[in-house]
Amino acid sequence: MMVNVCGHGLCESCVDLLFLKGSGACPECKIPLRRNNFRVQLFEDASVEKEVDIRKRVLRDFNKKEEDFNSLADYNNYLEEVETIIYNLTNNIDVVNTNKKIEQYKRDNKEQILKSKGKLGRDEYELEELLELEKQMEEARKLEIQIEEVESKKKKIREKEALIDELMFSNADAKNIIDTFAQQVQQEKEEKSKQVPAKATQFSTGIQFGRQTQASFLPVPVDEGPLYRYQSITFTTDGPRPPSDYELTNKGFINHVRAETEQERAGGFKSVIACKRALQDALVGLFHTKKVATTY
Amino acid sequence: MFPTSTQCKFWMFSSEEELNKLRERANIKHVQIYGRQINDSTKYDFFLSPEEEKIMVKRYELHLRDFCKRFQPPMPRCVVGTSFHYFKRFYINNSVMNYHPKEIMVTCIYLACKVEEFNVSIQQFVSNIKGDREKATDIILNNELLLMEQLNFHLSIHNPFRPVEGLLIDIKTRGSLHDPERLRPGIEHFLEKALLTDAIMLYSPSQVALAAVLHAASKLQENLDSYVTDILFGEDGKGKLEDLIEAVRGIRSMVKMADSVLDKNQQKILDKKLEKCRNPENNPDSEIYKRRMQAMLDEDDDLYHAISAQNQSLDNSALNMSIPDSPEVA
């Protein structure tokens, strides 16, 4: 059976016959229909079919999501309103006014409708995810079965070959040999059947039992071991202690080097750096002697 | 920092004797390898003796100094100092007969230019060399890696020039000397000579610098002894003063000895002798060297051919594999 927006059923050949031109009136309620709007009837009751159709159409425009409302009460009122509209249309109550209402809503919420169209609700999203997962599991299962089949085929061949070899080269009675092989196969089968199938945690489609929680996060890695402790570097000078930064300016070392130019200062250079380096180089290693090392 | 440097760890020696022993060992090793058929008593008729090697090295150090002085564009002092270090280090473990000092000398300078961030291109560099520049380019670039390898890739050098600046700043700040800038010509002269000696491998750069400052002061009849003992060493270095005094004395005496003039006649004889006994494998004019270079080039080519052939065969095998898979053929 085929059905159109009005909800009156027609068989396929009748549709072909009556709607040859592409459009025409419903033979029961005389509503103008289009041929390409016909589809296979899914529900026994045609009025349900009609309701589904209307619902689809109405929800295309009334596509606000829960997030779009300030409070749950608002959202519920909105849903109530939508349901009323759908009910009215399905049962032909106040059709003209209801249609007007829809038009009005459409006009008022043009932008909102367009925006929401692209957005998938949370529910839809979850559903899609589930489908995707299902698909993957399906594929994995197929592969497993394939491999299993190949394995078992190979095993059969191997067993056969072993049997033939045994028959060819063994001196024992042929009948005995066949018997023992048959027994072996039987045994293996029994063993296999004894193996308890793994406890099912998911449907055959690969969906897990129970409602899955949202994608879980990895646990935050915990850094074990002692905390870093700062140790000031030891400064091997092998000579007298060089003056500190403070002493460089305070004791006037700095007065005997060229002051940095403005451009140099812009680049991060200060004459203290050069002064300090020169003094360090001058003092470091003054105690150096290789002789001490050789006396040890 | 000098005390943590590779220079301090690996390239400072305890005495001139130690250095001479190492050099002698390099000489003996070379003679042993290349002079098996010559008996011991006459081997130095053909080969250079350790003493003669030392004279050669000394001579090329003078060449190095002059080359650096004439170099265009003028090079900073630290490049010269670093080149000297490289050159000396190289001939501690290598014989003059194995690698000609003329070649190693220019390579040392070229490498020092790079390490001390004195940017000259190889073209610019060889334009300072008389004679066949292309050949010089080849020699330098071929020897560069060898040199670095022999230096154990210990390339950073602490020269005494910055310590001198530091000491002058310190003297101006804490000392009582009138116009320390007067010391500069004397210091520079002293350091130039110090580079020609082994002092830079026996004493730390700051010690050499201090010796230079003290020497320059004494030349001007000034006395910095109280500065050194009271201010420079002061509290920190009570027990160390003796070592330092000895070090300074050692450096100054070594520098004094650096002035010895070389005998020109003897040099000519040595040059001829070296020409005869040098290792032909490392002589760019010899047939063996040219053949070896050619062989290395060929090897590279062969390697290239081998690799490309291998790739070719891989391609082919991949093609063969794909034929039965393709539906057209099947």
Boltz contact constraints between the chains, C-beta under 6 A:
constraints:
  - contact:
      token1: [A, 236]
      token2: [B, 3]
      max_distance: 6.0
  - contact:
      token1: [A, 238]
      token2: [B, 3]
      max_distance: 6.0
  - contact:
      token1: [A, 240]
      token2: [B, 236]
      max_distance: 6.0
  - contact:
      token1: [A, 240]
      token2: [B, 237]
      max_distance: 6.0
  - contact:
      token1: [A, 241]
      token2: [B, 236]
      max_distance: 6.0
  - contact:
      token1: [A, 252]
      token2: [B, 173]
      max_distance: 6.0
  - contact:
      token1: [A, 253]
      token2: [B, 169]
      max_distance: 6.0
  - contact:
      token1: [A, 253]
      token2: [B, 173]
      max_distance: 6.0
  - contact:
      token1: [A, 256]
      token2: [B, 169]
      max_distance: 6.0
  - contact:
      token1: [A, 256]
      token2: [B, 172]
      max_distance: 6.0
  - contact:
      token1: [A, 278]
      token2: [B, 162]
      max_distance: 6.0
  - contact:
      token1: [A, 278]
      token2: [B, 165]
      max_distance: 6.0
  - contact:
      token1: [A, 278]
      token2: [B, 166]
      max_distance: 6.0
  - contact:
      token1: [A, 278]
      token2: [B, 169]
      max_distance: 6.0
  - contact:
      token1: [A, 279]
      token2: [B, 166]
      max_distance: 6.0
  - contact:
      token1: [A, 281]
      token2: [B, 162]
      max_distance: 6.0
  - contact:
      token1: [A, 281]
      token2: [B, 163]
      max_distance: 6.0
  - contact:
      token1: [A, 281]
      token2: [B, 166]
      max_distance: 6.0
  - contact:
      token1: [A, 282]
      token2: [B, 163]
      max_distance: 6.0
  - contact:
      token1: [A, 282]
      token2: [B, 166]
      max_distance: 6.0
  - contact:
      token1: [A, 282]
      token2: [B, 167]
      max_distance: 6.0
  - contact:
      token1: [A, 282]
      token2: [B, 206]
      max_distance: 6.0
  - contact:
      token1: [A, 284]
      token2: [B, 1]
      max_distance: 6.0
  - contact:
      token1: [A, 284]
      token2: [B, 2]
      max_distance: 6.0
  - contact:
      token1: [A, 285]
      token2: [B, 2]
      max_distance: 6.0
  - contact:
      token1: [A, 285]
      token2: [B, 3]
      max_distance: 6.0
  - contact:
      token1: [A, 285]
      token2: [B, 204]
      max_distance: 6.0
  - contact:
      token1: [A, 285]
      token2: [B, 206]
      max_distance: 6.0
  - contact:
      token1: [A, 286]
      token2: [B, 206]
      max_distance: 6.0
  - contact:
      token1: [A, 287]
      token2: [B, 240]
      max_distance: 6.0
  - contact:
      token1: [A, 288]
      token2: [B, 204]
      max_distance: 6.0
  - contact:
      token1: [A, 289]
      token2: [B, 243]
      max_distance: 6.0
  - contact:
      token1: [A, 290]
      token2: [B, 12]
      max_distance: 6.0
  - contact:
      token1: [A, 290]
      token2: [B, 14]
      max_distance: 6.0
  - contact:
      token1: [A, 294]
      token2: [B, 14]
      max_distance: 6.0
